[in-house]
C-alpha cells in the first residue's frame, strides 16, 4: 500500500510545478500579445507618417507654384511700366522736335530762337528725368513685392512643416519572460512537496514491521464473551 504522505507530497510538487509552468506560459502569451500590438500600432504610425510626408511635399509644391505666379505677375507689371516709359520717352522726343521745329519755322532770328530751342530741350530733359524717377519707383516696388512673396512662401512652408507628422520610432523589443523563473518555481514546488511529505509521514515508532517499536501490540484482539460477561461469585 502506498504511503499517503508520499502521495500528498507528490501531489503538492506536481501542482506547484503546473502552476509555475502555467504562469510562465501566461507571461509568454502576454509578452507576444504586447509585441504584436506594438508592431501593429507602429505600422499604422508609419502609414500615417508617409501620408503626412506626401501632403507636406504637395503643399510645398503648391507654395512654390503660388510664389512663381506672384513673381511672374510682378515681372509683367514692371515690364508694362518699362514699356510705357519707353513710349512716353519717345513721345517726349517727338514733342521736343515739334517744339524746336515750330521755333525754327516761326522766322525769328537771333538769340530768341536759341532761347526757345533751349527751352524745348530743358522741358524734354525734365520730363525724361521724371520718367526715370518713376521707373526707379517701379523697380523698387518690384523688389519689395519680391521680398513679400518670398516671405509669404517661407511662412506657408513653415506652416506646412509644422503640420507634418514626426517620424515614428520603431517599438523597442524588450526581453521576454525568462524560463529561469519557471525552473525555480518547479524547484520550489519540489521542495514544498518534500517538506509536505516530511511533515506527514508516520513516526518511526509506528512502523508496520514493528522494528524498533517500543509498543507491543497483542497478536489477537479476539474476546471470549463467555469469560468477558461472567458474573463473579461473592466470597462466602
C-alpha beads as a LAMMPS data file, in Angstrom:
LAMMPS data file: protein, C-alpha beads

236 atoms
235 bonds

1 atom types
1 bond types

-500.0 500.0 xlo xhi
-500.0 500.0 ylo yhi
-500.0 500.0 zlo zhi

Masses

1 110.0

Atoms # bond

1 1 1 0.000 0.000 0.000
2 1 1 1.328 3.419 -0.952
3 1 1 2.186 5.756 1.889
4 1 1 -0.362 8.664 1.956
5 1 1 2.434 11.113 2.853
6 1 1 4.209 10.247 -0.381
7 1 1 1.011 10.743 -2.376
8 1 1 0.273 14.122 -0.797
9 1 1 3.870 15.290 -1.147
10 1 1 3.997 14.242 -4.798
11 1 1 0.664 15.928 -5.495
12 1 1 1.909 19.132 -3.867
13 1 1 5.048 19.087 -6.007
14 1 1 3.086 18.401 -9.211
15 1 1 0.524 21.122 -8.516
16 1 1 3.235 23.664 -7.751
17 1 1 5.121 22.724 -10.926
18 1 1 1.983 23.036 -13.039
19 1 1 1.280 26.458 -11.555
20 1 1 4.837 27.612 -12.367
21 1 1 4.565 26.325 -15.941
22 1 1 1.118 27.889 -16.398
23 1 1 2.388 31.221 -15.046
24 1 1 5.341 31.170 -17.450
25 1 1 3.100 30.335 -20.409
26 1 1 0.737 33.150 -19.456
27 1 1 3.637 35.629 -19.244
28 1 1 4.925 34.433 -22.618
29 1 1 1.491 34.853 -24.228
30 1 1 1.120 38.342 -22.714
31 1 1 4.568 39.315 -23.978
32 1 1 3.795 38.130 -27.513
33 1 1 0.450 39.949 -27.455
34 1 1 2.048 43.218 -26.357
35 1 1 4.726 42.892 -29.040
36 1 1 2.070 42.261 -31.712
37 1 1 0.029 45.279 -30.572
38 1 1 3.129 47.498 -30.559
39 1 1 4.112 46.347 -34.052
40 1 1 0.584 46.931 -35.392
41 1 1 0.485 50.432 -33.921
42 1 1 3.913 51.156 -35.399
43 1 1 2.730 50.094 -38.875
44 1 1 -0.273 52.424 -38.599
45 1 1 2.029 55.240 -37.495
46 1 1 4.365 54.606 -40.443
47 1 1 1.434 54.770 -42.872
48 1 1 0.207 57.993 -41.275
49 1 1 3.738 59.428 -41.452
50 1 1 4.032 58.567 -45.138
51 1 1 0.689 60.232 -45.844
52 1 1 1.841 63.270 -43.896
53 1 1 5.057 63.424 -45.922
54 1 1 3.155 63.257 -49.206
55 1 1 0.788 66.007 -48.066
56 1 1 3.765 68.104 -46.978
57 1 1 5.558 67.717 -50.306
58 1 1 2.384 68.573 -52.211
59 1 1 1.892 71.687 -50.076
60 1 1 5.495 72.783 -50.688
61 1 1 4.980 72.400 -54.429
62 1 1 1.736 74.387 -54.215
63 1 1 3.512 77.150 -52.292
64 1 1 6.290 77.276 -54.868
65 1 1 3.753 77.463 -57.697
66 1 1 1.898 80.289 -55.951
67 1 1 5.145 82.183 -55.400
68 1 1 6.142 81.737 -59.045
69 1 1 2.773 83.049 -60.205
70 1 1 3.174 86.091 -57.969
71 1 1 6.726 86.677 -59.273
72 1 1 5.515 86.460 -62.876
73 1 1 2.711 88.912 -62.170
74 1 1 5.159 91.431 -60.678
75 1 1 7.570 90.954 -63.575
76 1 1 4.819 91.607 -66.082
77 1 1 3.792 94.710 -64.200
78 1 1 7.349 96.009 -64.244
79 1 1 7.687 95.181 -67.933
80 1 1 4.483 97.124 -68.558
81 1 1 5.882 100.102 -66.686
82 1 1 9.107 99.963 -68.719
83 1 1 7.186 99.672 -71.988
84 1 1 5.013 102.654 -71.096
85 1 1 8.084 104.657 -70.060
86 1 1 9.706 103.880 -73.394
87 1 1 6.617 105.071 -75.232
88 1 1 6.459 108.201 -73.103
89 1 1 10.137 108.910 -73.741
90 1 1 9.586 108.520 -77.448
91 1 1 6.619 110.875 -77.284
92 1 1 8.706 113.421 -75.364
93 1 1 11.320 113.268 -78.070
94 1 1 8.636 113.876 -80.691
95 1 1 7.193 116.769 -78.712
96 1 1 10.635 118.303 -78.349
97 1 1 11.347 118.036 -82.029
98 1 1 7.988 119.540 -82.852
99 1 1 8.595 122.429 -80.495
100 1 1 12.018 123.099 -81.983
101 1 1 10.592 122.813 -85.494
102 1 1 7.928 125.369 -84.694
103 1 1 10.576 127.748 -83.351
104 1 1 12.673 127.396 -86.466
105 1 1 9.667 127.816 -88.772
106 1 1 8.495 130.962 -86.983
107 1 1 11.030 133.032 -88.898
108 1 1 12.646 134.504 -85.847
109 1 1 16.347 135.133 -85.732
110 1 1 18.988 135.868 -83.201
111 1 1 19.125 134.852 -79.580
112 1 1 15.366 134.427 -79.267
113 1 1 15.487 131.364 -81.495
114 1 1 18.266 129.810 -79.414
115 1 1 16.379 130.518 -76.180
116 1 1 13.205 128.972 -77.494
117 1 1 15.050 125.900 -78.733
118 1 1 16.827 125.513 -75.404
119 1 1 13.507 125.804 -73.566
120 1 1 12.173 122.824 -75.539
121 1 1 15.346 120.921 -74.708
122 1 1 15.026 121.682 -70.993
123 1 1 11.376 120.582 -70.931
124 1 1 12.335 117.382 -72.646
125 1 1 15.147 116.709 -70.166
126 1 1 12.892 117.440 -67.201
127 1 1 10.122 115.157 -68.442
128 1 1 12.654 112.442 -69.258
129 1 1 14.070 112.708 -65.743
130 1 1 10.576 112.292 -64.311
131 1 1 10.155 109.156 -66.380
132 1 1 13.421 107.808 -64.974
133 1 1 12.296 108.598 -61.430
134 1 1 9.014 106.827 -61.971
135 1 1 10.838 103.793 -63.363
136 1 1 13.045 103.798 -60.264
137 1 1 9.954 103.723 -58.076
138 1 1 8.509 100.894 -60.142
139 1 1 11.752 98.958 -59.830
140 1 1 11.794 99.485 -56.064
141 1 1 8.161 98.379 -55.798
142 1 1 9.036 95.248 -57.771
143 1 1 11.895 94.440 -55.395
144 1 1 9.713 94.935 -52.318
145 1 1 6.977 92.817 -53.845
146 1 1 9.504 90.057 -54.491
147 1 1 10.598 90.147 -50.839
148 1 1 6.975 89.944 -49.706
149 1 1 6.361 86.981 -51.996
150 1 1 9.425 85.212 -50.636
151 1 1 8.339 85.898 -47.035
152 1 1 4.850 84.581 -47.744
153 1 1 6.287 81.438 -49.319
154 1 1 8.576 80.858 -46.331
155 1 1 5.669 81.338 -43.938
156 1 1 3.500 78.907 -45.894
157 1 1 6.315 76.350 -45.937
158 1 1 6.799 76.758 -42.194
159 1 1 3.098 76.147 -41.588
160 1 1 3.250 73.031 -43.762
161 1 1 6.288 71.793 -41.836
162 1 1 4.559 72.431 -38.508
163 1 1 1.637 70.263 -39.583
164 1 1 3.906 67.459 -40.700
165 1 1 3.911 64.334 -38.543
166 1 1 7.144 63.407 -36.810
167 1 1 8.776 60.205 -37.961
168 1 1 7.663 57.365 -35.658
169 1 1 10.186 55.336 -33.734
170 1 1 10.209 51.574 -34.078
171 1 1 8.992 49.804 -30.931
172 1 1 11.682 48.699 -28.536
173 1 1 11.708 44.924 -28.213
174 1 1 12.396 44.175 -24.582
175 1 1 13.433 40.804 -23.193
176 1 1 10.696 38.227 -22.910
177 1 1 9.853 36.341 -19.747
178 1 1 12.734 34.173 -18.616
179 1 1 12.301 30.420 -18.210
180 1 1 14.553 30.639 -15.176
181 1 1 11.566 31.716 -13.086
182 1 1 9.606 28.670 -14.184
183 1 1 12.543 26.391 -13.388
184 1 1 12.923 27.958 -9.962
185 1 1 9.189 27.612 -9.398
186 1 1 9.363 23.919 -10.255
187 1 1 12.271 23.518 -7.861
188 1 1 10.386 25.291 -5.103
189 1 1 7.358 23.101 -5.797
190 1 1 9.542 20.005 -5.427
191 1 1 10.905 21.308 -2.137
192 1 1 7.372 22.083 -0.933
193 1 1 6.272 18.561 -1.837
194 1 1 9.201 17.055 0.017
195 1 1 8.518 19.249 3.034
196 1 1 4.854 18.170 2.932
197 1 1 5.979 14.529 2.861
198 1 1 8.361 15.040 5.761
199 1 1 5.607 16.662 7.808
200 1 1 3.010 13.949 7.134
201 1 1 4.969 10.686 7.219
202 1 1 4.410 8.405 10.247
203 1 1 6.949 8.400 13.105
204 1 1 9.455 5.563 13.180
205 1 1 7.813 4.014 16.290
206 1 1 4.697 3.184 14.295
207 1 1 6.432 1.273 11.554
208 1 1 4.273 -1.553 10.240
209 1 1 7.074 -4.075 10.534
210 1 1 7.404 -3.301 14.235
211 1 1 11.171 -2.964 14.054
212 1 1 12.443 -0.579 16.650
213 1 1 8.993 -0.147 18.154
214 1 1 8.632 0.050 21.843
215 1 1 4.885 -0.621 21.772
216 1 1 3.852 -4.280 21.742
217 1 1 0.545 -4.934 20.063
218 1 1 -1.303 -8.132 21.016
219 1 1 -1.260 -10.818 18.426
220 1 1 -5.014 -11.272 18.703
221 1 1 -7.783 -8.977 19.732
222 1 1 -10.477 -11.670 19.926
223 1 1 -12.557 -11.519 23.133
224 1 1 -14.237 -14.576 24.711
225 1 1 -17.746 -13.435 25.533
226 1 1 -18.217 -16.281 27.965
227 1 1 -15.480 -15.072 30.201
228 1 1 -15.963 -11.385 29.477
229 1 1 -19.520 -11.321 30.761
230 1 1 -19.132 -13.931 33.590
231 1 1 -20.627 -12.692 36.882
232 1 1 -18.047 -13.028 39.624
233 1 1 -19.024 -15.034 42.760
234 1 1 -19.148 -13.276 46.103
235 1 1 -16.981 -14.688 48.861
236 1 1 -18.946 -16.649 51.445

Bonds

1 1 1 2
2 1 2 3
3 1 3 4
4 1 4 5
5 1 5 6
6 1 6 7
7 1 7 8
8 1 8 9
9 1 9 10
10 1 10 11
11 1 11 12
12 1 12 13
13 1 13 14
14 1 14 15
15 1 15 16
16 1 16 17
17 1 17 18
18 1 18 19
19 1 19 20
20 1 20 21
21 1 21 22
22 1 22 23
23 1 23 24
24 1 24 25
25 1 25 26
26 1 26 27
27 1 27 28
28 1 28 29
29 1 29 30
30 1 30 31
31 1 31 32
32 1 32 33
33 1 33 34
34 1 34 35
35 1 35 36
36 1 36 37
37 1 37 38
38 1 38 39
39 1 39 40
40 1 40 41
41 1 41 42
42 1 42 43
43 1 43 44
44 1 44 45
45 1 45 46
46 1 46 47
47 1 47 48
48 1 48 49
49 1 49 50
50 1 50 51
51 1 51 52
52 1 52 53
53 1 53 54
54 1 54 55
55 1 55 56
56 1 56 57
57 1 57 58
58 1 58 59
59 1 59 60
60 1 60 61
61 1 61 62
62 1 62 63
63 1 63 64
64 1 64 65
65 1 65 66
66 1 66 67
67 1 67 68
68 1 68 69
69 1 69 70
70 1 70 71
71 1 71 72
72 1 72 73
73 1 73 74
74 1 74 75
75 1 75 76
76 1 76 77
77 1 77 78
78 1 78 79
79 1 79 80
80 1 80 81
81 1 81 82
82 1 82 83
83 1 83 84
84 1 84 85
85 1 85 86
86 1 86 87
87 1 87 88
88 1 88 89
89 1 89 90
90 1 90 91
91 1 91 92
92 1 92 93
93 1 93 94
94 1 94 95
95 1 95 96
96 1 96 97
97 1 97 98
98 1 98 99
99 1 99 100
100 1 100 101
101 1 101 102
102 1 102 103
103 1 103 104
104 1 104 105
105 1 105 106
106 1 106 107
107 1 107 108
108 1 108 109
109 1 109 110
110 1 110 111
111 1 111 112
112 1 112 113
113 1 113 114
114 1 114 115
115 1 115 116
116 1 116 117
117 1 117 118
118 1 118 119
119 1 119 120
120 1 120 121
121 1 121 122
122 1 122 123
123 1 123 124
124 1 124 125
125 1 125 126
126 1 126 127
127 1 127 128
128 1 128 129
129 1 129 130
130 1 130 131
131 1 131 132
132 1 132 133
133 1 133 134
134 1 134 135
135 1 135 136
136 1 136 137
137 1 137 138
138 1 138 139
139 1 139 140
140 1 140 141
141 1 141 142
142 1 142 143
143 1 143 144
144 1 144 145
145 1 145 146
146 1 146 147
147 1 147 148
148 1 148 149
149 1 149 150
150 1 150 151
151 1 151 152
152 1 152 153
153 1 153 154
154 1 154 155
155 1 155 156
156 1 156 157
157 1 157 158
158 1 158 159
159 1 159 160
160 1 160 161
161 1 161 162
162 1 162 163
163 1 163 164
164 1 164 165
165 1 165 166
166 1 166 167
167 1 167 168
168 1 168 169
169 1 169 170
170 1 170 171
171 1 171 172
172 1 172 173
173 1 173 174
174 1 174 175
175 1 175 176
176 1 176 177
177 1 177 178
178 1 178 179
179 1 179 180
180 1 180 181
181 1 181 182
182 1 182 183
183 1 183 184
184 1 184 185
185 1 185 186
186 1 186 187
187 1 187 188
188 1 188 189
189 1 189 190
190 1 190 191
191 1 191 192
192 1 192 193
193 1 193 194
194 1 194 195
195 1 195 196
196 1 196 197
197 1 197 198
198 1 198 199
199 1 199 200
200 1 200 201
201 1 201 202
202 1 202 203
203 1 203 204
204 1 204 205
205 1 205 206
206 1 206 207
207 1 207 208
208 1 208 209
209 1 209 210
210 1 210 211
211 1 211 212
212 1 212 213
213 1 213 214
214 1 214 215
215 1 215 216
216 1 216 217
217 1 217 218
218 1 218 219
219 1 219 220
220 1 220 221
221 1 221 222
222 1 222 223
223 1 223 224
224 1 224 225
225 1 225 226
226 1 226 227
227 1 227 228
228 1 228 229
229 1 229 230
230 1 230 231
231 1 231 232
232 1 232 233
233 1 233 234
234 1 234 235
235 1 235 236
